[in-house]
Amino acid sequence: MIPDWIARTAPLLRRLGGAIVLLWLVVTITFVLVRVAPGDPALLLVPPTATAQDAARLRSELGLDRPIVVQYARWMSGVLHGNLGESFSSRRPVGRELREAMPISLFLGGSALFITFIVGVPLGILQAARRGRPVDHVLTVTATVVYAAPSYWLALALVAVFTYGAATWGFPPAMRLPAFGMQSPGLELHGGARLLDIGRHAVLPLTILAAIGAAGIARYARTSVADILAQDWVRTARAKGVSPRRVYLRHVLFNILPAMVVLFALSLPGVVAGSIFVESVFAWPGMGRLMVTAIAARDYPVVLGATVWYAALVIFANLAADVALPLLDPRRAV
């Protein structure tokens, strides 16, 4: 007879094993795609006056002249020992470059995810409470337009209005927002002034990430809340004279919590992908910009290291949601 603790932990171990296999598949496929992509990193790294022999020497030094299977075995062996290799361009350890860029991306992505739920869930509840009324129609159309609009179009529109247009149209100084970089160049700011400067630079990138995410969350929350409000036990509570505030706080919010956990996991890939675009457009020195720069320079170790980080973040966030969902709603336990 199987002990109880094994029966309880077996599903979790199966999911954990599946997550590790999926992570291995993602990084392996990425390794193959990076290696077979056209372009020679050695030709990009040597000076224009270098000879073919110089490029061949550098290619041998980087290990690029070896069979792809040998390169993969060496790289995977390093990953299993916690070594992601050395950047072709900077000759620094990839782990160090990722550790320097990671806090910036975590700040941008984490803040955007927080704002997404703080804004999206109340909007969805408001739409469900006013279903079929003008405010519901206005919010539905607005959310659809924002959600469907290309990220680059929203970014260009905000920069045109709040950066270039703000000076032309005489906006107050507080509404003139910087469009590039994480801090104002040439200024030695400290303490609160430095945080305020970073906050001003973060407004436009966070707006792009949070607006698109909140639009999707609002639409999902509207449907979930509307379904709950249509349940017999909610109508019974209202018929007994329970106040609307108590209905929403005690019944609606508690019952949409499992759906919000799933939404969090589903939102994470979008925030990750969006942060790559936003960091590149607004010149934030985070993981996304590091990855895009590495792709352009054929810096394979950095591309693969960033892929490991992004894939692990998304896969294990989904795993955490799978584990948390039965705890929040026992009816979903397998």
VOTI-230051 format. One record per residue (C-alpha): residue number from 1; x, y, z. Coordinates in steps of 0.05 Angstrom, whole numbers, plus 5000, padded with zeros to 4 digits. Example, Ala and Ser with C-alpha at 12.3 -4.5 7.8 and 13.67 -1.06 7.14 Angstrom:
<recs>
<rec gudren="1" x="5246" y="4910" z="5156"/>
<rec gudren="2" x="5273" y="4979" z="5143"/>
</recs>
This chain:
<recs>
<rec gudren="1" x="5000" y="5000" z="5000"/>
<rec gudren="2" x="5027" y="5069" z="4981"/>
<rec gudren="3" x="5041" y="5114" z="5041"/>
<rec gudren="4" x="4997" y="5175" z="5046"/>
<rec gudren="5" x="5054" y="5225" z="5041"/>
<rec gudren="6" x="5076" y="5194" z="4975"/>
<rec gudren="7" x="5005" y="5196" z="4947"/>
<rec gudren="8" x="5000" y="5270" z="4968"/>
<rec gudren="9" x="5066" y="5291" z="4939"/>
<rec gudren="10" x="5064" y="5249" z="4875"/>
<rec gudren="11" x="5023" y="5300" z="4835"/>
<rec gudren="12" x="5070" y="5356" z="4856"/>
<rec gudren="13" x="5131" y="5316" z="4838"/>
<rec gudren="14" x="5101" y="5299" z="4770"/>
<rec gudren="15" x="5088" y="5372" z="4756"/>
<rec gudren="16" x="5158" y="5391" z="4779"/>
<rec gudren="17" x="5188" y="5338" z="4734"/>
<rec gudren="18" x="5146" y="5363" z="4676"/>
<rec gudren="19" x="5169" y="5434" z="4689"/>
<rec gudren="20" x="5242" y="5414" z="4689"/>
<rec gudren="21" x="5233" y="5375" z="4624"/>
<rec gudren="22" x="5197" y="5434" z="4592"/>
<rec gudren="23" x="5253" y="5482" z="4614"/>
<rec gudren="24" x="5305" y="5435" z="4584"/>
<rec gudren="25" x="5267" y="5431" z="4518"/>
<rec gudren="26" x="5261" y="5507" z="4514"/>
<rec gudren="27" x="5335" y="5520" z="4526"/>
<rec gudren="28" x="5356" y="5463" z="4481"/>
<rec gudren="29" x="5312" y="5487" z="4423"/>
<rec gudren="30" x="5338" y="5558" z="4434"/>
<rec gudren="31" x="5410" y="5532" z="4433"/>
<rec gudren="32" x="5399" y="5497" z="4367"/>
<rec gudren="33" x="5363" y="5557" z="4336"/>
<rec gudren="34" x="5417" y="5605" z="4358"/>
<rec gudren="35" x="5472" y="5561" z="4331"/>
<rec gudren="36" x="5440" y="5548" z="4263"/>
<rec gudren="37" x="5419" y="5621" z="4253"/>
<rec gudren="38" x="5459" y="5657" z="4199"/>
<rec gudren="39" x="5516" y="5702" z="4222"/>
<rec gudren="40" x="5585" y="5691" z="4251"/>
<rec gudren="41" x="5600" y="5722" z="4319"/>
<rec gudren="42" x="5675" y="5721" z="4305"/>
<rec gudren="43" x="5666" y="5766" z="4243"/>
<rec gudren="44" x="5627" y="5816" z="4286"/>
<rec gudren="45" x="5679" y="5817" z="4342"/>
<rec gudren="46" x="5743" y="5825" z="4302"/>
<rec gudren="47" x="5763" y="5895" z="4277"/>
<rec gudren="48" x="5751" y="5912" z="4203"/>
<rec gudren="49" x="5825" y="5907" z="4189"/>
<rec gudren="50" x="5830" y="5836" z="4216"/>
<rec gudren="51" x="5848" y="5778" z="4170"/>
<rec gudren="52" x="5811" y="5713" z="4159"/>
<rec gudren="53" x="5864" y="5680" z="4203"/>
<rec gudren="54" x="5848" y="5728" z="4260"/>
<rec gudren="55" x="5773" y="5710" z="4255"/>
<rec gudren="56" x="5790" y="5636" z="4253"/>
<rec gudren="57" x="5834" y="5643" z="4315"/>
<rec gudren="58" x="5779" y="5679" z="4352"/>
<rec gudren="59" x="5727" y="5627" z="4329"/>
<rec gudren="60" x="5772" y="5572" z="4357"/>
<rec gudren="61" x="5782" y="5611" z="4422"/>
<rec gudren="62" x="5707" y="5617" z="4432"/>
<rec gudren="63" x="5697" y="5543" z="4416"/>
<rec gudren="64" x="5654" y="5558" z="4355"/>
<rec gudren="65" x="5695" y="5513" z="4309"/>
<rec gudren="66" x="5674" y="5451" z="4347"/>
<rec gudren="67" x="5614" y="5407" z="4328"/>
<rec gudren="68" x="5547" y="5434" z="4354"/>
<rec gudren="69" x="5538" y="5371" z="4397"/>
<rec gudren="70" x="5604" y="5384" z="4432"/>
<rec gudren="71" x="5586" y="5458" z="4443"/>
<rec gudren="72" x="5518" y="5438" z="4471"/>
<rec gudren="73" x="5548" y="5386" z="4518"/>
<rec gudren="74" x="5599" y="5437" z="4545"/>
<rec gudren="75" x="5547" y="5491" z="4554"/>
<rec gudren="76" x="5496" y="5444" z="4588"/>
<rec gudren="77" x="5551" y="5417" z="4634"/>
<rec gudren="78" x="5567" y="5489" z="4654"/>
<rec gudren="79" x="5493" y="5505" z="4667"/>
<rec gudren="80" x="5486" y="5444" z="4712"/>
<rec gudren="81" x="5545" y="5470" z="4752"/>
<rec gudren="82" x="5517" y="5540" z="4756"/>
<rec gudren="83" x="5562" y="5570" z="4702"/>
<rec gudren="84" x="5526" y="5603" z="4643"/>
<rec gudren="85" x="5591" y="5618" z="4607"/>
<rec gudren="86" x="5625" y="5682" z="4586"/>
<rec gudren="87" x="5598" y="5738" z="4542"/>
<rec gudren="88" x="5630" y="5741" z="4473"/>
<rec gudren="89" x="5626" y="5816" z="4473"/>
<rec gudren="90" x="5645" y="5839" z="4543"/>
<rec gudren="91" x="5685" y="5777" z="4563"/>
<rec gudren="92" x="5650" y="5780" z="4630"/>
<rec gudren="93" x="5613" y="5722" z="4663"/>
<rec gudren="94" x="5541" y="5718" z="4638"/>
<rec gudren="95" x="5516" y="5706" z="4708"/>
<rec gudren="96" x="5545" y="5773" z="4730"/>
<rec gudren="97" x="5513" y="5810" z="4671"/>
<rec gudren="98" x="5446" y="5778" z="4686"/>
<rec gudren="99" x="5450" y="5795" z="4760"/>
<rec gudren="100" x="5463" y="5869" z="4743"/>
<rec gudren="101" x="5405" y="5873" z="4694"/>
<rec gudren="102" x="5356" y="5829" z="4732"/>
<rec gudren="103" x="5336" y="5878" z="4788"/>
<rec gudren="104" x="5317" y="5930" z="4736"/>
<rec gudren="105" x="5272" y="5881" z="4698"/>
<rec gudren="106" x="5242" y="5855" z="4763"/>
<rec gudren="107" x="5226" y="5926" z="4784"/>
<rec gudren="108" x="5194" y="5943" z="4717"/>
<rec gudren="109" x="5157" y="5877" z="4708"/>
<rec gudren="110" x="5136" y="5869" z="4781"/>
<rec gudren="111" x="5110" y="5940" z="4785"/>
<rec gudren="112" x="5072" y="5931" z="4719"/>
<rec gudren="113" x="5041" y="5866" z="4743"/>
<rec gudren="114" x="5020" y="5898" z="4809"/>
<rec gudren="115" x="4988" y="5958" z="4774"/>
<rec gudren="116" x="4955" y="5911" z="4724"/>
<rec gudren="117" x="4916" y="5875" z="4778"/>
<rec gudren="118" x="4904" y="5937" z="4821"/>
<rec gudren="119" x="4871" y="5971" z="4761"/>
<rec gudren="120" x="4844" y="5912" z="4721"/>
<rec gudren="121" x="4805" y="5875" z="4775"/>
<rec gudren="122" x="4766" y="5935" z="4802"/>
<rec gudren="123" x="4749" y="5955" z="4730"/>
<rec gudren="124" x="4724" y="5885" z="4715"/>
<rec gudren="125" x="4681" y="5885" z="4778"/>
<rec gudren="126" x="4654" y="5954" z="4761"/>
<rec gudren="127" x="4636" y="5930" z="4691"/>
<rec gudren="128" x="4601" y="5868" z="4718"/>
<rec gudren="129" x="4563" y="5909" z="4770"/>
<rec gudren="130" x="4541" y="5958" z="4715"/>
<rec gudren="131" x="4531" y="5905" z="4661"/>
<rec gudren="132" x="4493" y="5931" z="4601"/>
<rec gudren="133" x="4497" y="6003" z="4624"/>
<rec gudren="134" x="4534" y="6061" z="4590"/>
<rec gudren="135" x="4595" y="6056" z="4636"/>
<rec gudren="136" x="4601" y="5982" z="4619"/>
<rec gudren="137" x="4600" y="5996" z="4544"/>
<rec gudren="138" x="4650" y="6053" z="4550"/>
<rec gudren="139" x="4699" y="6011" z="4591"/>
<rec gudren="140" x="4690" y="5950" z="4546"/>
<rec gudren="141" x="4706" y="5991" z="4483"/>
<rec gudren="142" x="4765" y="6025" z="4517"/>
<rec gudren="143" x="4793" y="5959" z="4542"/>
<rec gudren="144" x="4785" y="5927" z="4473"/>
<rec gudren="145" x="4820" y="5984" z="4438"/>
<rec gudren="146" x="4878" y="5985" z="4487"/>
<rec gudren="147" x="4885" y="5910" z="4487"/>
<rec gudren="148" x="4884" y="5906" z="4411"/>
<rec gudren="149" x="4930" y="5965" z="4398"/>
<rec gudren="150" x="5002" y="5947" z="4381"/>
<rec gudren="151" x="5051" y="5961" z="4437"/>
<rec gudren="152" x="5097" y="6002" z="4392"/>
<rec gudren="153" x="5039" y="6047" z="4371"/>
<rec gudren="154" x="5020" y="6060" z="4443"/>
<rec gudren="155" x="5093" y="6075" z="4460"/>
<rec gudren="156" x="5102" y="6123" z="4403"/>
<rec gudren="157" x="5035" y="6158" z="4419"/>
<rec gudren="158" x="5054" y="6168" z="4492"/>
<rec gudren="159" x="5123" y="6193" z="4475"/>
<rec gudren="160" x="5094" y="6241" z="4423"/>
<rec gudren="161" x="5045" y="6270" z="4473"/>
<rec gudren="162" x="5082" y="6271" z="4539"/>
<rec gudren="163" x="5154" y="6281" z="4515"/>
<rec gudren="164" x="5155" y="6321" z="4451"/>
<rec gudren="165" x="5084" y="6349" z="4452"/>
<rec gudren="166" x="5088" y="6368" z="4525"/>
<rec gudren="167" x="5141" y="6421" z="4512"/>
<rec gudren="168" x="5106" y="6446" z="4449"/>
<rec gudren="169" x="5037" y="6451" z="4480"/>
<rec gudren="170" x="5060" y="6480" z="4546"/>
<rec gudren="171" x="5044" y="6423" z="4592"/>
<rec gudren="172" x="5061" y="6433" z="4667"/>
<rec gudren="173" x="5131" y="6409" z="4684"/>
<rec gudren="174" x="5102" y="6350" z="4723"/>
<rec gudren="175" x="5070" y="6323" z="4659"/>
<rec gudren="176" x="5133" y="6329" z="4616"/>
<rec gudren="177" x="5160" y="6258" z="4620"/>
<rec gudren="178" x="5227" y="6232" z="4596"/>
<rec gudren="179" x="5224" y="6179" z="4543"/>
<rec gudren="180" x="5293" y="6147" z="4545"/>
<rec gudren="181" x="5338" y="6118" z="4599"/>
<rec gudren="182" x="5327" y="6101" z="4672"/>
<rec gudren="183" x="5358" y="6165" z="4699"/>
<rec gudren="184" x="5372" y="6236" z="4675"/>
<rec gudren="185" x="5443" y="6237" z="4646"/>
<rec gudren="186" x="5493" y="6284" z="4676"/>
<rec gudren="187" x="5456" y="6294" z="4742"/>
<rec gudren="188" x="5485" y="6271" z="4809"/>
<rec gudren="189" x="5422" y="6256" z="4847"/>
<rec gudren="190" x="5416" y="6221" z="4914"/>
<rec gudren="191" x="5362" y="6196" z="4961"/>
<rec gudren="192" x="5292" y="6219" z="4947"/>
<rec gudren="193" x="5312" y="6262" z="4887"/>
<rec gudren="194" x="5342" y="6201" z="4853"/>
<rec gudren="195" x="5281" y="6158" z="4867"/>
<rec gudren="196" x="5236" y="6214" z="4840"/>
<rec gudren="197" x="5278" y="6218" z="4777"/>
<rec gudren="198" x="5274" y="6143" z="4767"/>
<rec gudren="199" x="5199" y="6146" z="4779"/>
<rec gudren="200" x="5190" y="6199" z="4725"/>
<rec gudren="201" x="5229" y="6156" z="4676"/>
<rec gudren="202" x="5187" y="6095" z="4694"/>
<rec gudren="203" x="5119" y="6127" z="4682"/>
<rec gudren="204" x="5116" y="6115" z="4606"/>
<rec gudren="205" x="5145" y="6044" z="4606"/>
<rec gudren="206" x="5099" y="6023" z="4664"/>
<rec gudren="207" x="5039" y="6055" z="4630"/>
<rec gudren="208" x="5050" y="6014" z="4567"/>
<rec gudren="209" x="5059" y="5948" z="4605"/>
<rec gudren="210" x="5003" y="5959" z="4655"/>
<rec gudren="211" x="4952" y="5987" z="4607"/>
<rec gudren="212" x="4954" y="5927" z="4561"/>
<rec gudren="213" x="4954" y="5879" z="4619"/>
<rec gudren="214" x="4898" y="5914" z="4657"/>
<rec gudren="215" x="4854" y="5914" z="4595"/>
<rec gudren="216" x="4859" y="5839" z="4589"/>
<rec gudren="217" x="4849" y="5828" z="4664"/>
<rec gudren="218" x="4788" y="5873" z="4665"/>
<rec gudren="219" x="4754" y="5834" z="4610"/>
<rec gudren="220" x="4768" y="5768" z="4645"/>
<rec gudren="221" x="4747" y="5794" z="4714"/>
<rec gudren="222" x="4682" y="5822" z="4684"/>
<rec gudren="223" x="4662" y="5753" z="4658"/>
<rec gudren="224" x="4681" y="5717" z="4723"/>
<rec gudren="225" x="4645" y="5766" z="4767"/>
<rec gudren="226" x="4583" y="5767" z="4722"/>
<rec gudren="227" x="4580" y="5690" z="4727"/>
<rec gudren="228" x="4585" y="5693" z="4803"/>
<rec gudren="229" x="4531" y="5747" z="4808"/>
<rec gudren="230" x="4484" y="5702" z="4768"/>
<rec gudren="231" x="4491" y="5644" z="4817"/>
<rec gudren="232" x="4430" y="5625" z="4859"/>
<rec gudren="233" x="4467" y="5632" z="4925"/>
<rec gudren="234" x="4485" y="5704" z="4909"/>
<rec gudren="235" x="4414" y="5721" z="4889"/>
<rec gudren="236" x="4391" y="5688" z="4954"/>
<rec gudren="237" x="4439" y="5730" z="4994"/>
<rec gudren="238" x="4412" y="5793" z="4961"/>
<rec gudren="239" x="4340" y="5771" z="4972"/>
<rec gudren="240" x="4355" y="5763" z="5046"/>
<rec gudren="241" x="4377" y="5835" z="5049"/>
<rec gudren="242" x="4452" y="5827" z="5049"/>
<rec gudren="243" x="4483" y="5893" z="5030"/>
<rec gudren="244" x="4516" y="5899" z="4961"/>
<rec gudren="245" x="4582" y="5917" z="4994"/>
<rec gudren="246" x="4580" y="5853" z="5036"/>
<rec gudren="247" x="4561" y="5812" z="4974"/>
<rec gudren="248" x="4622" y="5836" z="4936"/>
<rec gudren="249" x="4671" y="5834" z="4993"/>
<rec gudren="250" x="4651" y="5766" z="5022"/>
<rec gudren="251" x="4623" y="5727" z="4963"/>
<rec gudren="252" x="4649" y="5756" z="4898"/>
<rec gudren="253" x="4721" y="5773" z="4916"/>
<rec gudren="254" x="4731" y="5707" z="4953"/>
<rec gudren="255" x="4705" y="5666" z="4895"/>
<rec gudren="256" x="4744" y="5700" z="4839"/>
<rec gudren="257" x="4810" y="5690" z="4878"/>
<rec gudren="258" x="4825" y="5623" z="4842"/>
<rec gudren="259" x="4813" y="5656" z="4775"/>
<rec gudren="260" x="4860" y="5713" z="4794"/>
<rec gudren="261" x="4915" y="5663" z="4810"/>
<rec gudren="262" x="4907" y="5632" z="4741"/>
<rec gudren="263" x="4907" y="5702" z="4711"/>
<rec gudren="264" x="4971" y="5719" z="4747"/>
<rec gudren="265" x="5006" y="5659" z="4716"/>
<rec gudren="266" x="4976" y="5674" z="4648"/>
<rec gudren="267" x="4997" y="5747" z="4652"/>
<rec gudren="268" x="5069" y="5734" z="4668"/>
<rec gudren="269" x="5090" y="5713" z="4597"/>
<rec gudren="270" x="5058" y="5776" z="4570"/>
<rec gudren="271" x="5094" y="5820" z="4620"/>
<rec gudren="272" x="5160" y="5785" z="4605"/>
<rec gudren="273" x="5151" y="5794" z="4529"/>
<rec gudren="274" x="5127" y="5865" z="4539"/>
<rec gudren="275" x="5187" y="5883" z="4583"/>
<rec gudren="276" x="5234" y="5860" z="4528"/>
<rec gudren="277" x="5201" y="5909" z="4479"/>
<rec gudren="278" x="5192" y="5965" z="4529"/>
<rec gudren="279" x="5264" y="5963" z="4555"/>
<rec gudren="280" x="5289" y="5966" z="4483"/>
<rec gudren="281" x="5244" y="6024" z="4463"/>
<rec gudren="282" x="5255" y="6065" z="4527"/>
<rec gudren="283" x="5329" y="6046" z="4535"/>
<rec gudren="284" x="5323" y="6014" z="4603"/>
<rec gudren="285" x="5385" y="5973" z="4619"/>
<rec gudren="286" x="5347" y="5910" z="4640"/>
<rec gudren="287" x="5344" y="5838" z="4618"/>
<rec gudren="288" x="5303" y="5853" z="4556"/>
<rec gudren="289" x="5350" y="5905" z="4528"/>
<rec gudren="290" x="5410" y="5860" z="4546"/>
<rec gudren="291" x="5378" y="5803" z="4507"/>
<rec gudren="292" x="5361" y="5844" z="4446"/>
<rec gudren="293" x="5431" y="5873" z="4444"/>
<rec gudren="294" x="5460" y="5803" z="4451"/>
<rec gudren="295" x="5418" y="5777" z="4394"/>
<rec gudren="296" x="5442" y="5833" z="4348"/>
<rec gudren="297" x="5515" y="5818" z="4368"/>
<rec gudren="298" x="5507" y="5742" z="4362"/>
<rec gudren="299" x="5529" y="5738" z="4434"/>
<rec gudren="300" x="5505" y="5666" z="4443"/>
<rec gudren="301" x="5521" y="5656" z="4518"/>
<rec gudren="302" x="5482" y="5719" z="4538"/>
<rec gudren="303" x="5422" y="5700" z="4494"/>
<rec gudren="304" x="5421" y="5630" z="4524"/>
<rec gudren="305" x="5430" y="5655" z="4595"/>
<rec gudren="306" x="5373" y="5704" z="4588"/>
<rec gudren="307" x="5330" y="5649" z="4557"/>
<rec gudren="308" x="5343" y="5604" z="4617"/>
<rec gudren="309" x="5322" y="5660" z="4664"/>
<rec gudren="310" x="5258" y="5680" z="4626"/>
<rec gudren="311" x="5237" y="5607" z="4613"/>
<rec gudren="312" x="5248" y="5588" z="4686"/>
<rec gudren="313" x="5208" y="5648" z="4710"/>
<rec gudren="314" x="5148" y="5633" z="4666"/>
<rec gudren="315" x="5148" y="5558" z="4675"/>
<rec gudren="316" x="5155" y="5558" z="4750"/>
<rec gudren="317" x="5104" y="5614" z="4759"/>
<rec gudren="318" x="5054" y="5570" z="4722"/>
<rec gudren="319" x="5076" y="5512" z="4766"/>
<rec gudren="320" x="5064" y="5554" z="4829"/>
<rec gudren="321" x="4994" y="5572" z="4802"/>
<rec gudren="322" x="4978" y="5498" z="4791"/>
<rec gudren="323" x="4999" y="5482" z="4862"/>
<rec gudren="324" x="4962" y="5541" z="4893"/>
<rec gudren="325" x="4897" y="5532" z="4855"/>
<rec gudren="326" x="4873" y="5468" z="4891"/>
<rec gudren="327" x="4891" y="5499" z="4958"/>
<rec gudren="328" x="4847" y="5560" z="4942"/>
<rec gudren="329" x="4792" y="5519" z="4911"/>
<rec gudren="330" x="4790" y="5445" z="4933"/>
<rec gudren="331" x="4739" y="5429" z="4878"/>
<rec gudren="332" x="4797" y="5436" z="4828"/>
<rec gudren="333" x="4841" y="5385" z="4863"/>
<rec gudren="334" x="4859" y="5327" z="4818"/>
</recs>
